[in-house]
């Protein structure tokens, strides 16, 4: 139980920061006092000191940052660009910047049909109209840019941008279209080559985490360093130092951003889980990382990405042994049993969070992650070899890219196929997801062995039958149909006679949860509002992210 001794401190650090951000600092202070008092009543003076001090520090830092975040920002500002601009429906771009002296990232919106040339690390000068943010966080402002100019980055940022640009060019030059979107994302977290429908497919299939740098990438990099050092006969201290140095280099190469820092820390915790460290248990390491990261950036306490990273890591650490023992009884090959256990443990921990975040869960995520599991490490390793090859200006950079292309092609095909299945994603509430997993775990422990396999086989057969009976019709070719293109929803009601489909350009409004059609049954598509939507030969529509 010593492995759990910092879990209360980590949980309290997180919760009180969240309370302060939502305006409940007094409640957070009471919670710190109650937890410390309970620890004292239980006779654990050390636990009371550790938990109370961590909670008090987190609360004080969060309150100070929230107060600073309320101050007004100037109409003309100079800020540092964080990451690449992100495309939004309706011809807008989201840019995250860091304003000197302000305690949180600031989101800016730029209206432009073309991607604005805003390199990460550049200094942005802009005239901005400010509005209050509806998103919970330390920062209380969002801005709409009226005018801007940017100065090119220097130093590390300039080098990182050059590496990213050269790698993108190499990928386009040497790899096929199906690999160009996923390869830069898996290696360097660069999704600029991904189309909207690709992003929707990866999201619906539960593979979106692959196209961004995550803890898994860091674990793969550190593991490679350990293995190379062991092959060279080097000692444990050299192995640890080499792995740490390579992870720091990878952190700088991807880009020193908060999301990358989070991935780096959680990835090192995942490595500790795999290595089964006796001196620094994985849950202890995870607790330390949560405390350090929340104290470093209070905003992380209310960010879904941070919750998903911590949840997946905790799920693997806590539930992997249980699932592995269950899989081992089925006489599966050991490598397959371990892969199934890791995927199931991560999905068990994150599915309720995904349901709370989006109101939907992917029914194909575990199978999709299992299908691509063997291809992830080769893409990461060969991709980094190609990056290093390019940095050293050596000939033959296309060799590792050609070697990894079958893996990226396979990942792309799995994402496309899984996302196209009926009921790839379904509406779900987090409490029902938790209840469903609890029943599955109970059945696994109660029935054991072959009886559980028979039950799961019967359920899988019923699910496949339902999926097959409701499979989607093939996609219709819009170029062969009479399509009317209008500007507003009102104009769609008066579309020319004979139109077989109507496309509305208007981006305003919230994305629809159901497909639209006229009174005469003519499908109406809103690509600027709803994102990618395909029209099937039977007249039905399917949203790229699985909403309908």
C-alpha positions as CSV (number, residue, x, y, z in Angstrom):
1,X,0.0,0.0,0.0
2,X,3.0,2.3,0.2
3,X,2.6,2.8,-3.6
4,X,-0.6,4.7,-2.8
5,X,0.7,7.1,-0.2
6,X,0.9,10.1,-2.6
7,X,-2.5,9.4,-4.4
8,X,-4.5,11.5,-1.8
9,X,-2.0,14.4,-2.2
10,X,-2.3,14.2,-6.0
11,X,-6.1,14.0,-6.0
12,X,-6.4,16.9,-3.5
13,X,-3.9,19.0,-5.5
14,X,-6.0,18.5,-8.6
15,X,-9.4,19.0,-7.0
16,X,-8.6,22.2,-5.1
17,X,-7.1,23.8,-8.3
18,X,-10.3,22.9,-10.1
19,X,-12.4,24.4,-7.3
20,X,-10.4,27.7,-7.4
21,X,-10.8,28.0,-11.2
22,X,-14.6,27.5,-10.9
23,X,-14.8,30.2,-8.2
24,X,-15.1,27.9,-5.2
25,X,-11.8,28.7,-3.4
26,X,-13.4,28.7,0.1
27,X,-14.7,25.2,-0.6
28,X,-11.2,24.1,-1.6
29,X,-9.8,25.5,1.6
30,X,-12.3,23.6,3.7
31,X,-11.5,20.4,1.7
32,X,-7.8,20.8,2.5
33,X,-8.6,21.2,6.2
34,X,-10.9,18.3,6.3
35,X,-8.5,15.9,4.5
36,X,-5.6,17.0,6.8
37,X,-7.8,16.5,9.9
38,X,-8.9,13.0,8.8
39,X,-5.2,12.1,8.3
40,X,-4.4,13.3,11.8
41,X,-7.3,11.4,13.3
42,X,-6.0,8.2,11.6
43,X,-2.6,8.9,13.2
44,X,-0.8,9.5,9.9
45,X,1.2,12.7,10.6
46,X,3.3,12.4,7.5
47,X,0.3,11.9,5.3
48,X,-1.4,14.9,6.9
49,X,1.7,17.1,6.2
50,X,2.2,15.9,2.6
51,X,-1.5,16.1,1.6
52,X,-2.2,19.4,3.4
53,X,0.9,21.1,2.1
54,X,0.3,20.0,-1.5
55,X,-3.3,21.0,-1.4
56,X,-2.6,24.4,0.2
57,X,0.1,25.2,-2.3
58,X,-2.1,24.2,-5.2
59,X,-5.0,26.3,-3.9
60,X,-2.8,29.4,-3.2
61,X,-1.2,29.2,-6.7
62,X,-4.5,28.6,-8.5
63,X,-6.2,31.5,-6.6
64,X,-3.4,33.9,-7.5
65,X,-3.4,32.8,-11.2
66,X,-7.2,33.1,-11.5
67,X,-7.0,36.7,-10.0
68,X,-4.3,37.6,-12.5
69,X,-6.3,36.0,-15.4
70,X,-9.2,38.4,-14.8
71,X,-7.2,41.5,-15.7
72,X,-8.0,43.0,-19.1
73,X,-5.7,42.5,-22.0
74,X,-4.7,45.3,-24.3
75,X,-6.3,45.9,-27.7
76,X,-2.9,45.7,-29.3
77,X,-0.6,43.0,-28.0
78,X,2.6,41.2,-28.7
79,X,2.6,37.5,-27.9
80,X,4.4,34.2,-28.7
81,X,2.7,31.8,-31.0
82,X,2.2,28.3,-29.5
83,X,1.8,25.5,-32.1
84,X,0.4,25.6,-35.6
85,X,-3.0,27.3,-36.4
86,X,-5.9,25.0,-36.3
87,X,-8.6,25.0,-39.0
88,X,-12.2,25.6,-37.9
89,X,-15.4,25.3,-39.9
90,X,-16.5,28.5,-41.7
91,X,-13.1,29.7,-42.8
92,X,-11.6,30.5,-39.3
93,X,-8.4,29.6,-37.7
94,X,-7.6,29.1,-34.0
95,X,-4.2,30.2,-32.8
96,X,-2.9,29.8,-29.2
97,X,-0.5,32.4,-27.9
98,X,1.4,33.2,-24.8
99,X,1.1,36.8,-23.6
100,X,4.0,38.0,-21.4
101,X,2.9,38.2,-17.7
102,X,-0.4,36.5,-18.3
103,X,-0.9,33.2,-16.5
104,X,-2.5,31.1,-19.2
105,X,-2.6,30.5,-22.9
106,X,-4.9,32.9,-24.9
107,X,-6.9,31.7,-27.8
108,X,-7.2,34.0,-30.9
109,X,-9.5,33.6,-33.9
110,X,-8.4,34.7,-37.3
111,X,-10.9,34.8,-40.2
112,X,-9.1,33.8,-43.4
113,X,-9.7,31.2,-46.1
114,X,-6.0,30.4,-46.3
115,X,-3.9,29.2,-43.4
116,X,-2.2,32.1,-41.8
117,X,1.6,32.0,-41.8
118,X,2.1,31.9,-38.0
119,X,5.1,29.7,-37.2
120,X,5.3,28.2,-33.7
121,X,7.5,30.4,-31.5
122,X,7.1,33.5,-33.7
123,X,6.3,36.9,-32.1
124,X,2.8,38.0,-33.1
125,X,1.8,41.6,-33.1
126,X,-2.0,42.0,-33.4
127,X,-5.0,44.3,-33.0
128,X,-7.6,42.2,-31.1
129,X,-11.2,42.6,-30.1
130,X,-11.7,40.8,-26.8
131,X,-14.7,38.8,-25.4
132,X,-15.2,36.8,-22.3
133,X,-14.4,33.1,-22.6
134,X,-17.1,30.5,-21.9
135,X,-14.5,27.8,-21.4
136,X,-13.4,27.0,-17.8
137,X,-9.8,27.9,-17.1
138,X,-7.4,30.4,-15.6
139,X,-7.6,32.6,-18.8
140,X,-10.9,34.5,-19.1
141,X,-10.5,36.0,-22.5
142,X,-10.8,35.0,-26.2
143,X,-9.8,37.4,-29.0
144,X,-10.8,38.0,-32.6
145,X,-7.9,39.4,-34.6
146,X,-8.5,42.4,-36.9
147,X,-4.9,42.9,-38.0
148,X,-1.7,41.1,-37.5
149,X,1.9,40.6,-38.4
150,X,4.5,38.1,-37.2
151,X,8.2,38.1,-36.7
152,X,10.0,34.8,-37.5
153,X,11.1,32.7,-34.5
154,X,14.7,32.4,-33.5
155,X,16.8,29.9,-31.6
156,X,15.3,26.5,-30.7
157,X,11.9,27.4,-32.2
158,X,13.4,28.3,-35.6
159,X,15.3,25.0,-35.6
160,X,12.2,23.0,-34.6
161,X,10.1,24.6,-37.3
162,X,12.7,23.9,-39.9
163,X,12.9,20.3,-38.9
164,X,9.1,20.0,-39.1
165,X,8.9,21.7,-42.5
166,X,11.7,19.5,-44.0
167,X,10.1,16.3,-42.6
168,X,6.7,17.3,-44.1
169,X,8.4,17.9,-47.5
170,X,10.1,14.5,-47.3
171,X,6.9,12.7,-46.4
172,X,5.0,14.3,-49.3
173,X,7.9,13.5,-51.6
174,X,8.4,9.8,-50.6
175,X,5.0,8.6,-49.2
176,X,1.6,8.0,-50.6
177,X,-1.5,10.1,-50.0
178,X,-2.9,7.7,-47.3
179,X,0.3,8.1,-45.2
180,X,0.9,11.8,-45.6
181,X,-1.6,12.9,-42.9
182,X,-0.7,10.3,-40.2
183,X,3.1,10.1,-40.5
184,X,4.1,13.6,-39.4
185,X,1.4,13.4,-36.6
186,X,2.7,10.1,-35.2
187,X,6.4,11.2,-35.3
188,X,6.3,14.9,-34.5
189,X,2.7,15.7,-33.6
190,X,2.3,17.7,-36.8
191,X,-1.3,17.3,-38.1
192,X,-1.1,20.1,-40.7
193,X,-1.3,17.6,-43.6
194,X,-4.4,16.0,-42.2
195,X,-7.8,16.7,-43.9
196,X,-10.9,17.2,-41.9
197,X,-12.4,13.9,-42.9
198,X,-9.2,12.1,-41.8
199,X,-9.3,13.7,-38.4
200,X,-13.0,12.7,-38.1
201,X,-12.1,9.1,-39.0
202,X,-9.3,8.9,-36.4
203,X,-11.6,10.4,-33.8
204,X,-14.5,8.0,-34.5
205,X,-12.2,4.9,-34.5
206,X,-10.5,5.8,-31.3
207,X,-7.1,6.3,-33.0
208,X,-6.9,10.1,-32.7
209,X,-4.3,9.8,-30.0
210,X,-1.9,8.4,-32.6
211,X,-1.8,11.5,-34.6
212,X,-0.6,13.6,-31.7
213,X,2.5,13.1,-29.5
214,X,1.4,11.2,-26.5
215,X,3.0,9.3,-23.6
216,X,3.3,6.2,-25.8
217,X,5.7,8.0,-28.1
218,X,7.9,9.0,-25.2
219,X,7.8,5.5,-23.8
220,X,8.9,4.1,-27.2
221,X,11.8,6.6,-27.4
222,X,13.0,5.8,-23.9
223,X,12.6,2.0,-24.4
224,X,14.8,2.2,-27.6
225,X,17.5,4.0,-25.6
226,X,17.4,1.4,-22.9
227,X,17.6,-1.5,-25.4
228,X,20.5,0.1,-27.3
229,X,22.4,0.7,-24.1
230,X,21.8,-2.9,-23.0
231,X,23.0,-4.3,-26.4
232,X,26.2,-2.2,-25.9
233,X,26.7,-3.7,-22.4
234,X,26.3,-0.4,-20.6
235,X,25.3,-0.2,-16.9
236,X,21.9,0.8,-15.5
237,X,23.0,4.4,-14.7
238,X,24.2,5.0,-18.2
239,X,20.9,3.5,-19.5
240,X,18.8,5.9,-17.4
241,X,20.9,8.9,-18.4
242,X,20.8,8.0,-22.1
243,X,17.0,7.5,-22.0
244,X,16.5,10.8,-20.2
245,X,18.8,12.7,-22.6
246,X,16.9,11.2,-25.6
247,X,13.5,12.1,-24.1
248,X,14.7,15.7,-23.6
249,X,15.9,15.8,-27.2
250,X,12.6,14.4,-28.4
251,X,10.7,17.0,-26.3
252,X,12.7,19.8,-27.9
253,X,12.3,18.3,-31.4
254,X,8.5,18.0,-31.2
255,X,8.2,21.5,-29.7
256,X,8.4,22.8,-26.1
257,X,4.6,23.2,-25.6
258,X,2.4,22.4,-22.6
259,X,0.7,19.4,-24.3
260,X,4.1,17.9,-25.2
261,X,5.4,18.5,-21.6
262,X,2.3,16.6,-20.4
263,X,2.9,13.7,-22.8
264,X,6.6,13.6,-21.8
265,X,5.8,13.3,-18.1
266,X,3.0,10.7,-18.5
267,X,5.2,8.7,-21.0
268,X,7.9,8.4,-18.5
269,X,5.4,7.2,-15.9
270,X,4.2,4.6,-18.5
271,X,7.8,3.5,-18.9
272,X,8.1,3.0,-15.1
273,X,4.9,0.8,-15.3
274,X,6.4,-1.4,-18.0
275,X,9.8,-1.6,-16.2
276,X,8.0,-2.5,-12.9
277,X,10.3,-0.4,-10.9
278,X,10.6,-1.5,-7.3
279,X,12.3,1.7,-6.1
280,X,9.9,4.1,-7.7
281,X,6.5,2.4,-8.2
282,X,4.4,3.6,-11.2
283,X,1.4,5.0,-9.1
284,X,3.9,6.9,-7.0
285,X,5.5,8.3,-10.1
286,X,2.1,9.2,-11.5
287,X,1.1,11.0,-8.3
288,X,4.3,13.0,-8.3
289,X,3.8,14.0,-12.0
290,X,0.2,15.1,-11.3
291,X,1.3,17.2,-8.3
292,X,4.2,18.8,-10.3
293,X,2.2,19.5,-13.4
294,X,-0.8,21.0,-11.7
295,X,1.5,23.3,-9.6
296,X,3.3,24.2,-12.8
297,X,0.1,25.0,-14.7
298,X,-3.2,25.2,-12.8
299,X,-5.1,25.2,-16.1
300,X,-4.3,21.5,-16.6
301,X,-6.7,20.6,-13.8
302,X,-9.7,21.5,-16.1
303,X,-8.3,20.2,-19.4
304,X,-9.7,17.0,-20.9
305,X,-6.4,16.1,-22.5
306,X,-4.6,16.0,-19.1
307,X,-7.5,14.0,-17.6
308,X,-7.3,11.5,-20.5
309,X,-3.5,11.2,-20.2
310,X,-3.6,10.6,-16.4
311,X,-6.6,8.3,-16.7
312,X,-5.1,6.1,-19.4
313,X,-1.8,5.8,-17.5
314,X,-3.6,5.0,-14.2
315,X,-5.8,2.5,-16.0
316,X,-2.7,0.7,-17.4
317,X,-0.9,0.7,-14.1
318,X,-3.9,-0.4,-12.0
319,X,-6.0,-2.7,-14.3
320,X,-3.3,-4.1,-16.7
321,X,-2.4,-7.0,-14.2
322,X,-6.1,-8.0,-13.9
323,X,-6.8,-8.0,-17.6
324,X,-3.5,-9.8,-18.3
325,X,-4.4,-12.6,-15.9
326,X,-7.8,-13.0,-17.5
327,X,-6.3,-13.0,-21.0
328,X,-3.6,-15.5,-19.9
329,X,-6.3,-18.1,-19.1
330,X,-7.5,-18.0,-22.7
331,X,-4.2,-19.5,-23.9
332,X,-3.6,-16.6,-26.2
333,X,0.0,-15.9,-27.3
334,X,1.7,-13.9,-24.6
335,X,2.3,-10.9,-26.9
336,X,-1.4,-10.8,-27.9
337,X,-2.5,-11.2,-24.3
338,X,-0.4,-8.3,-23.2
339,X,-1.6,-6.1,-26.1
340,X,-5.3,-6.9,-25.3
341,X,-4.7,-6.2,-21.6
342,X,-3.1,-2.8,-22.3
343,X,-5.8,-1.7,-24.8
344,X,-8.7,-2.9,-22.5
345,X,-7.1,-1.2,-19.4
346,X,-6.6,2.1,-21.2
347,X,-10.1,2.0,-22.7
348,X,-11.7,1.1,-19.3
349,X,-10.2,4.2,-17.7
350,X,-10.8,6.7,-20.5
351,X,-14.3,5.7,-21.8
352,X,-16.2,7.4,-19.0
353,X,-14.1,10.6,-19.5
354,X,-14.7,10.5,-23.3
355,X,-18.5,10.1,-22.6
356,X,-18.5,13.0,-20.2
357,X,-16.5,15.1,-22.7
358,X,-18.3,14.4,-25.9
359,X,-21.5,12.5,-25.0
360,X,-20.3,9.6,-27.3
361,X,-18.0,6.6,-27.0
362,X,-16.4,4.6,-29.7
363,X,-17.4,0.9,-29.8
364,X,-14.5,0.1,-32.1
365,X,-11.7,1.7,-30.3
366,X,-10.3,-1.4,-28.5
367,X,-10.4,-3.5,-31.7
368,X,-8.9,-0.7,-33.8
369,X,-6.1,-0.1,-31.3
370,X,-5.4,-3.8,-31.2
371,X,-5.3,-3.9,-35.0
372,X,-2.7,-1.2,-35.3
373,X,-0.8,-1.9,-32.1
374,X,2.1,-3.7,-33.8
375,X,2.5,-0.8,-36.4
376,X,2.9,2.1,-33.9
377,X,6.4,1.5,-32.6
378,X,7.9,1.0,-36.1
379,X,6.4,4.3,-37.3
380,X,7.7,6.2,-34.3
381,X,11.2,4.7,-34.5
382,X,11.6,4.8,-38.3
383,X,10.1,8.2,-38.4
384,X,12.6,9.6,-35.9
385,X,15.4,7.9,-37.9
386,X,14.2,9.7,-41.0
387,X,14.1,13.0,-39.0
388,X,17.7,12.5,-37.8
389,X,18.7,11.5,-41.4
390,X,17.3,14.8,-42.6
391,X,19.0,16.8,-39.9
392,X,22.4,15.3,-40.7
393,X,21.8,16.0,-44.5
394,X,22.5,12.4,-45.4
395,X,21.3,11.0,-48.7
396,X,18.7,8.3,-48.7
397,X,16.2,9.9,-46.3
398,X,13.4,8.1,-48.2
399,X,14.6,4.7,-47.1
400,X,13.1,4.7,-43.6
401,X,10.0,6.5,-44.9
402,X,9.4,3.7,-47.5
403,X,10.0,1.1,-44.7
404,X,7.4,2.7,-42.5
405,X,4.8,3.3,-45.2
406,X,3.1,-0.1,-45.0
407,X,2.5,0.6,-41.2
408,X,1.1,4.1,-41.8
409,X,-1.1,2.8,-44.7
410,X,-2.4,0.0,-42.4
411,X,-3.2,2.5,-39.6
412,X,-5.0,4.8,-42.1
413,X,-7.1,1.9,-43.6
414,X,-8.1,0.6,-40.1
415,X,-9.2,4.1,-39.1
416,X,-11.2,4.5,-42.3
417,X,-12.9,1.1,-42.1
418,X,-13.6,1.3,-38.3
419,X,-15.1,4.7,-38.5
420,X,-17.3,3.7,-41.5
421,X,-19.0,0.9,-39.5
422,X,-22.5,1.4,-38.2
423,X,-22.6,2.4,-34.6
424,X,-18.8,3.1,-34.6
425,X,-19.7,5.7,-32.0
426,X,-22.8,5.8,-29.9
427,X,-24.3,8.3,-27.5
428,X,-23.4,7.5,-23.9
429,X,-23.5,9.0,-20.4
430,X,-20.4,8.4,-18.2
431,X,-22.4,6.7,-15.4
432,X,-23.8,4.1,-17.9
433,X,-20.3,3.5,-19.3
434,X,-19.0,2.9,-15.8
435,X,-21.9,0.5,-15.0
436,X,-21.3,-1.4,-18.2
437,X,-17.6,-1.9,-17.5
438,X,-18.4,-2.9,-13.9
439,X,-20.7,-5.7,-15.2
440,X,-18.1,-6.9,-17.7
441,X,-15.4,-7.0,-15.0
442,X,-17.8,-8.8,-12.6
443,X,-18.6,-11.4,-15.3
444,X,-15.0,-11.9,-16.1
445,X,-14.1,-12.6,-12.5
446,X,-17.2,-14.7,-11.8
447,X,-17.4,-16.9,-14.8
448,X,-13.7,-17.3,-15.5
449,X,-12.1,-19.2,-18.3
450,X,-14.1,-20.8,-21.1
451,X,-17.5,-19.8,-19.7
452,X,-16.6,-16.1,-20.0
453,X,-15.2,-16.7,-23.5
454,X,-18.4,-18.3,-24.6
455,X,-20.4,-15.4,-23.2
456,X,-18.2,-12.9,-24.9
457,X,-18.3,-14.9,-28.1
458,X,-22.1,-14.9,-28.1
459,X,-22.2,-11.1,-27.4
460,X,-19.7,-10.5,-30.2
461,X,-21.7,-12.6,-32.6
462,X,-24.9,-10.7,-31.7
463,X,-23.1,-7.4,-32.2
464,X,-21.7,-8.5,-35.6
465,X,-25.1,-9.6,-36.7
466,X,-26.6,-6.3,-35.7
467,X,-23.8,-4.4,-37.4
468,X,-24.1,-6.4,-40.6
469,X,-27.9,-6.1,-40.7
470,X,-27.7,-2.3,-40.4
471,X,-24.5,-1.8,-42.6
472,X,-24.3,1.4,-44.5
473,X,-25.1,1.7,-48.2
474,X,-22.2,2.6,-50.5
475,X,-21.3,6.3,-50.7
476,X,-22.9,8.3,-53.6
477,X,-20.8,10.2,-56.1
478,X,-22.0,13.8,-55.9
479,X,-20.4,14.6,-59.2
480,X,-23.0,12.3,-60.8
481,X,-26.0,13.9,-59.1
482,X,-27.8,17.1,-59.7
483,X,-26.6,19.1,-56.7
484,X,-27.9,22.6,-55.8
485,X,-25.5,24.8,-53.9
486,X,-27.1,27.6,-51.9
487,X,-25.9,30.2,-49.3
488,X,-28.5,29.9,-46.5
489,X,-30.9,27.3,-45.0
490,X,-33.8,29.4,-46.2
491,X,-32.7,29.2,-49.8
492,X,-32.6,25.4,-49.4
493,X,-36.4,25.4,-49.0
494,X,-36.7,26.9,-52.5
495,X,-34.1,24.9,-54.3
496,X,-34.6,24.3,-58.0
497,X,-36.8,21.4,-59.0
498,X,-35.0,18.2,-59.9
499,X,-32.2,18.7,-57.3
500,X,-31.1,15.3,-55.9
501,X,-29.0,16.9,-53.1
502,X,-28.6,20.4,-51.6
503,X,-25.4,21.8,-50.2
504,X,-25.6,24.9,-47.9
505,X,-22.6,27.1,-47.5
506,X,-23.7,28.9,-44.3
507,X,-21.3,28.0,-41.4
508,X,-23.4,29.5,-38.6
509,X,-25.1,27.5,-35.9
510,X,-24.1,24.5,-33.9
511,X,-23.3,21.2,-35.6
512,X,-26.5,19.1,-36.1
513,X,-27.0,15.9,-34.3
514,X,-29.3,14.5,-37.0
515,X,-29.2,14.6,-40.9
516,X,-31.3,17.2,-42.7
517,X,-33.7,16.9,-45.6
518,X,-36.4,18.9,-47.3
519,X,-40.1,18.1,-47.0
520,X,-39.8,16.2,-50.3
521,X,-37.0,14.1,-48.9
522,X,-34.1,15.7,-50.7
523,X,-30.9,15.5,-48.6
524,X,-29.5,18.8,-47.3
525,X,-25.8,18.9,-46.4
526,X,-24.1,21.6,-44.3
527,X,-20.4,20.9,-44.7
528,X,-19.2,24.2,-43.4
529,X,-21.3,23.7,-40.2
530,X,-21.3,20.0,-39.6
531,X,-17.9,19.1,-41.0
532,X,-17.5,16.1,-43.4
533,X,-20.8,14.5,-44.2
534,X,-21.1,11.7,-46.8
535,X,-24.3,11.0,-48.8
536,X,-25.1,7.3,-49.3
537,X,-26.8,5.7,-52.3
538,X,-30.0,5.1,-50.4
539,X,-30.3,8.8,-49.5
540,X,-29.0,8.5,-45.9
541,X,-26.2,10.7,-44.6
542,X,-23.3,9.8,-42.3
543,X,-21.3,12.4,-40.4
544,X,-17.5,12.0,-40.5
545,X,-17.3,11.9,-36.7
546,X,-20.2,9.5,-36.3
547,X,-22.8,11.9,-34.8
548,X,-25.3,10.5,-37.3
